[in-house]
Structure formats: C-alpha cells, structure tokens
Amino acid sequence: MKNNNIFNKITFISLLLLTFVFYWYGKEIANYFDSKWILKYPKHHAFPFAIYTTTFVKWLINEASFGLFTFRDVTRSFAWIIEQPYNLVLAIISKGILKGQGQDATLILSPLSWVSIIGIFFTLALYTKDKFLIILVVFAIIYLAVFDQWQSSMITLSSIIIAVPIGVLLGILFGVLCYKSQLIEKIITPILDLMQTVPVFAYLVPILVMFGFGPVSALIATIIYAMPPMVRTTILALNNIDPQIKESGIMSGCTDRQLMWKVLIPVSKPTLLIGVNQVIMLSLNMVIIASMIGAGGLGYDVLASLRRLDIGGGIESGIAIVVLAIALDRLSQSFANLPTLTKKTRVSFYTKYKKIIFLLLYIIGVYLLGSFFSFFKFFPENLMINTSAFWEELVKYININYFDNLENFKITLLTYFMLPIKKFFLGIPWPWFIIIITLIGWYFGKLKLAALCFVLSVFIVTTGLWQKAMITLYLCGSSVIIASLIGIPLGIWAGLNKKADKILTAFIDTLQTLPSFVYLIPVVMLFRVGDFTAMIAVILYALAPAVRYTAHGVKNINNQIIEAALICGCSPRQLLFKIKLPLAIPEILLGINQTIMLALSMLVITALVGTRDLGQEVYIGLTKADIGRGLIAGLCVAFIAIIADRIIKAGSNKLKNKYGIK
Amino acid sequence: MKVIKKKFNIILSVIFILFAQNVYAVESKDPIKLTLHDWTGQLITTNIMAEVLKEAGYNIELIPADYIAQFAGLQTGDLHVAMEMWETTGRDAIDEYTADGRVVNVGSTGMDAIEEWWYPSYMKEKCPGLPNWEALNDCAEAFATPETSPKGRYLGGPVTWGGYDDERVEALELDWEVIHAGTDGALFAELESAYQRKAPIMLWVYAPHWAPSKYSGEFVDFPPYTTECYTDPSWGINKNAAYDCGKPRGPIWKVASSMLKDKWPGAYDAIEAFTLDSNEMGNLVASVDLDGNTVEAVVADWMSNNKDRWGSWIK
C-alpha cells in the first residue's frame, strides 16, 4: 500500500515536470523535429463536422418526412399544444381576452389588474402561514408595479407559469423511467449532460425553424435548459428511499403504479422540491435568451435598455427578474414544507375553500371597481419610481474618480495571474495534453474514464477548434480559481453562522438570477473590453454553487463525529480545520464542479465582451446563421464540461470512500 | 314580416361587406407580422411602416425578435417583414436565406449606413492632424493604453461585423492595435466611459445611430472606398496589399418572407415604396434617445407631417 503511494507520487511529479518541459521547450522540440503539427493541429486535417451537421439539420427540418406528414409537422403540432395553455395564461394576466387579431382585436375581458395579482399571491402565501413570506411576496409584486415593470413582468410570469410545470412533470417522468430501467438511464444520462452544457445559442436557430418564431420556441428552449436537474433529483430521490418503506408498500399490496405514485413519489417530496427550485431558477435564467427569439417580456427590456446604454433601466428590469424568482422560489419551498393533511375529516365546503371564495370575491370586486377608478386597473403613473439617473450618476462617479485605480488593479491581475495561465494552456502541445487528460482519467476512474477523456479530447482536436478550446480552459480556469477563493470561505462562514447563511443565500440567489447582461455594461465601462471583463462576469455568475455546496457540506456533518471531537477536547479552530473541513471536502469538490459548469455556460455571454474562445465560435455560428458551426462549437464546450465533471465526481467519490462517508 | 326582416338583414350585411371592401382594399385580414429589434432607429422605421399599413387597412402585429435569429421565422413564414437589414452587418444572412427564394430582398430603405473609425472632438487637441488618416501614426501614442502601448488602441466592432480593420491597419502600415468588442453594447459602453473622463478613444461607430448625435466627434477620413481597393492589391497607396482604403457605405435593406407578396401584394408594394433619408432618421432617433420622447409620439408626429409621402406609398 505504502509503496503504491510513493510510486503514485513519483509518477505525478515526473508528469508535472514533463508538462512544464513541454510548455517551455515545446517550440524548440517542434522545430527540431520539423513538425509544427505538435503545436498547431493542421487545418487540412480538421474533419468538416460543421458542414455535415448543417446539411443534416437542414435536411431534417426542411425535408424529412414520415410519409403522411413531415418532421416539421410533428414539431409544429407539438408547438401548437403548448401554445394553447400559454395563450390562456397570457390572456388572463397580461393581454386580456381578445377577439380578432392585430389592431382589429377588441378587448372582451380585461386582464387581471395589479391589485388582483397581489391578492392572488397574498392568498397563496396565506396557505403557508408564514408571516415573513407573506410580506416578502406582496412587496415583490408591488416592486413590479412601482418600477413600471408590470406589463413585461406579466409576460415573463406567464411563460414561467407554463414552462415550470411542464419541465417538472417531464423531469419526474423521465426520472421515474430511469429509475425503473437501467438501460433507459444509460441512454438518458448523456443526453441530460448535453442539454445542460451545450450553450443555448448553439441550438437556437434549429429550434426556431422547428417550433416557429415566437414564445413557444422560447418556452421549449427554456424547458430543455431547465429540465435536467429535475430528472437528476428524481433519480436521486427514488434511489435514496429507505428500502423498508418500499417493502411495506409492496406488503400492503400496492400495484406497481400505486407503489410509484402513492408511496415512492410522496415520500421523496422534499428532495423533489430541490429539483423544482432549480427548474424555477434556471427558467428565469433563460429569460434574456428567450426574449431574443420572440418571448418579449423583461428580457427584451433588459436588452433594449442596454442597447441605449440605459444602465438604470437594465438594472430595474433585471431586479424585476430577481424579485419574481425569489418570490416564486420561496413560495414553492414553503409549499413543499407544509405538512400534508392526511386526516379525512368532514369539513363544510365553505371552511375548506374559504380562502379561494374570498379571493374570487376580491377579484370580482377589484374588477368592478376598475371600471370606475383607473387606480384599480393600472398602477398610477405619478407613483412610479425611476432610478435610471441614480445608477447612471453612480457609475459615472466611479468611472471618473476611480478608473485609474481599477486599471492598475486590472493590469496587476492580468500580468501576474491571467496571462501566465493563458500561456500555459496555449503552450502545451496538444498530443501531450490529451495524454495527460487520459492519464488523469485513468487515475480516478480506470479504463472507462480514461477512454471517455481520450475520445472526447480527440474530438475537440479534430474539429480544428483546439486553440479556442484552450482559451476557454484558461478563461474558465482562472475564473473558477478566483470564484473558489471567494466562494469557499463565504460558504464556510455561512455553514457556521446561521445569520450569515440567510444573508448570503439572498445575495447568491440575486447573483444567480440577475441577468449578466445587466452588469456587463458597467463592467465594460470600468474595465474596458477584454478577458478581464469576461472573467468578472463569469465569477459573479459562477460564485453561487461554491458558496452553497460548501455551506451545505460544513453544516451536514454527522453530529456524532463532532461530539466525539468535542469530547476529545478540540478547540473550535481545530474542530473546523481538522474535522469539519476535511469531511466537507467531497461536497466542496461538487461545488467546484458546479462552478465549472456555470462558468462554461457563461461562455457565450463572455463572447459579447470580445473574448476569442469557444463561446465566440458559438456566437459567430448564431450571427452568421451557420447551424453546424454553432452546434459543433457547442458540443466542444459540452465535452470540456463532461470531462471536468466526470473527473471531479470520480475524485469526490474516491475521497468519500477514504473518509468512509456515504 | 319575418321574411322581410331576414331579407333586410341580408341586404344590410351585403351593403356592409361592400362598404367595408371599399374602405379597405385589402387582400387578407390575417395580421402581417413585422419584427422589432433592440435599437431605436429600427423601432422607428418599423413603427412608421406599421402605421402606414394600418392606414391602408392592413392588420399589423409587431413582434420582438433577434436581428439574425429572425431569419428562421421569415423563411418559414412565421414572420413576414424585417424593416432594417444592414448591408454592412447583415450581408451573410441575406445571402444565406434569400438563396432558395423563401426570403426576398424588398429593396433599400433609402438610408445609407456609414461605418468608420471615429473619435470624440476633444481628441483633436491632442492630435490636430485628424480627421486625415495620415495623422493616425503621429498620434498613435496619444490613443495608447497600457496593454497596447506604444501602439494606438482601436476598438473595432465584433468579429462578426467583418470590416477588415486588421487588414486595413496592416495595409496602411498603421501603428495601431485592433481590439474587437464582442457586441455593440460593449462598444458604446467604452465610448460613454471614455467620454465621461475625456479619455482617449478611437472606435468603430456607425450611423444612423444615436451616438454621433449624443457625442460630438468625427469620422476619420480614409482614402475613399472602391471595389478595386478591396479586391486588387495594386490599387491605392500600398501597391502590395488590398484594403488600403476606408469602409464601404452600404444601403439598409428591407427583407420579407416570400409569402408576403402572394398574400398581401398591396402591402408588399407599400413596403417596397417606403423610403427615408439618413439625416431624417438621425433626427428622429435623436428625438427619442436624447430628448426622451417615446417612439410612438415621434412616429405619430412624423405621420401627421408627411401625409403626402406615405400617402403615395399606399396608392
């Protein structure tokens, strides 16, 4: 055992040394053997994946036919089915019920006014009996009205109301299928990986052709992006159910179906709700991109105000998205924690539905009042607040007074931190890089992982995108390092201190749902276009999981271990550094893993501030309407993500085994 | 009695239909879908067109859409008209989608896009030779940042915009470095930032846009563009390289789904007839972005002042 360890260390060190030798002398070696291909994969050997993909996708969406109907007929009818409930919700809360189309349309029934919507959210919150939540939700809705975000928020809200249930239902369904059949799980898991890691921009154009231009395509893109965590949590929840519960279900004579829907699913509700929470958050993350393909709403407002450099306008709309996210998320969580009423006592119709009856009366009342006083219909304009000037002045003030300091800070970080990393990744010859990745895969996961790492990295080389992939690694790598340096200490703090936990959670939720477009403009103004600006945007977005998982890991350590440590006379400091942190490392690793995933998913956005990575390639694919180019670059991003994910998970499992945690 | 009433009803409805037909000499009552993008000029163009078509009795729907992503919708007929497709940034997409005839180019809007190197007027003190491009090398250092020093820093458009600035710098032997902004938002964010500090900046600006009216400054005068300049190395100052001249100034096109012409031929003609002048547009944009008027108000104002003009489009 000990010999093995020493051997491992020697191999590790010698490999590291070799890597540096290749990095420093790569050019000389290449020149000596007269083989430049070591440094730069020859262009004419690049396999034209992009062109084949374009041809295939074009054939699929334009010509593919099943005899009676074409592929596009199928997708279009699917779109029609989703469109119906969406239109209904949109009519109720935003547009009103209309007759006719375009400007000929006449309003038959006006939509619910802001006063009524407050009533609905208030009633929903009442069910949870949580006073703090009631106040929070009502204030959130009032924010939307006061800051003149009402119209757009309601459009966004309608798409969330439709996308989230569909995402959750499909997620549970696929999760159950995976639970029942190993084969299906094997097929679906890699698809889930791709759904989460291929940047949305990459498949935007094909989706538009398949599902038509408009809110439905946006809904479908949202569902594709937001559903995977639901599937994963469902599988996890079902697998973690106490076998005794399952057995008692079988013993009491449940059929297969009853066992699933009456026993297993209800038991795993708390875990499932984490999935629901993720679906809500991710759906709101998609608001901006959805608005690019016809969803309108708050996302469109954010984009339009950025186009005018109206920083304040962007922030107000962006915060409206955050406010919606937090209100919906907290509501769904408290509903999750409600004790389920199992007692079947006979109560009168009135007591059972008292709140709903009151709500209906209230809505009718508001509606009638609305025809006399416009206050009940539209939020009065003179009460609205506009903070644009404030934000503009704030950024201007910082810009004029502190630009030089920020510039110095930036240049220091660039020269001593980012550029060395960049040179390192770009300097290593690609064959050596592939060997190293494969060896790492071998060390953590034996043959299977090694093969995966090898195949995926070879794919990236043969697309001819190696250079861009390395820039991607460098940008993500430096961002993840800084995000971890900030996030892990914050997470530890949150894990030890309940008050800090509450504040940090709100802060992190804000960062994760505030569209990055909102802070992109001020950041560009202060740091100019370039890699540094991109890195800041990535860090801000990817910080959240590092904090969250660390806090979770530190909090959830087995109490017996802590007690044992205390009995042995550990000081608080020893307790933290010798017990809690080592035990939390597997969880922290998972947090870093998620940070990497989020960093990669921010790539396309960083292309907007002028980086030259895979994200830019995807973006070029989109703006040039080159379907294949975007998809292939998207796949490369996904493969990087998958390699990182598998290696870190394998590492985390290895550690867990070492510490005997399950 | 009942019969008479019924007949009366029929006659009434026939008259009503005839009457309606007279007022609206319109083909289909389905809404024509025009796309809205995220810059003011396009919102104004589209809203003017929409108002004019409404006057002609067409049913109009305005749909927010991405500049490039909209082509997928135009191709399938989910969307019908896009009012601004710039020669300078949309050429690839136009070529790609008009190839099979499902998207058609409806002709120029009458506005010409200008794209060129641009600097704020306070930079003229530091570099009095401007706007002549030959002064660029003398004051490269005045435009340098720590990252590019001693070369001047030129903030170019996103790589997707093309523009051949890297080639231009090479061909004209300029001591400048081209940095590409990722998007137009980033481009003008830097301008705003530099303008607030009165700091040096040279960047890609295009018109019609609100920036040239909000910030005072000038375009650099390069040797004027000709086709030969881009294709023939021996043309121009540098005998061995192409691109030794300024950027072309291209029209802004209108594009439409091919079904527009079949379904609403009248509307197609009206859209084809639509023209606006670049200066006129510049003023309209400034009235929205600088004076704070709403797009609707500006468009309504334009409509009432130009009745003859738009009247002739829908004849």
Interface residues (C-beta under 8 A of the other chain):
Chain A: Q101 G102 Q103 D104 L204 V205 L208 V209 G212 F213 G214 S291 M292 I293 G294 G296 Y300 L303 A304 L306 R307 R308 L309 K396 N399 I400 F403 E407 I411 L414 F517 L520 I521 P522 V524 M525 L526 R528 V529 G530 T606 A607 L608 V609 G610 T611 Q616 Y619 I620 L622 T623 K624 A625
Chain B: K29 D30 P31 I32 D38 W39 T40 K54 N59 I60 E61 I63 P64 A65 D66 I68 A69 Q70 F71 A72 G73 Q75 T76 D78 L79 D92 A93 E96 Y97 T145 P146 E147 L155 P158 V159 T160 I179 H180 A181 G182 T183 D184 G185 A186 L187 F188 A189 E190 E192 S193 Q196 R197 A199 W210 D289
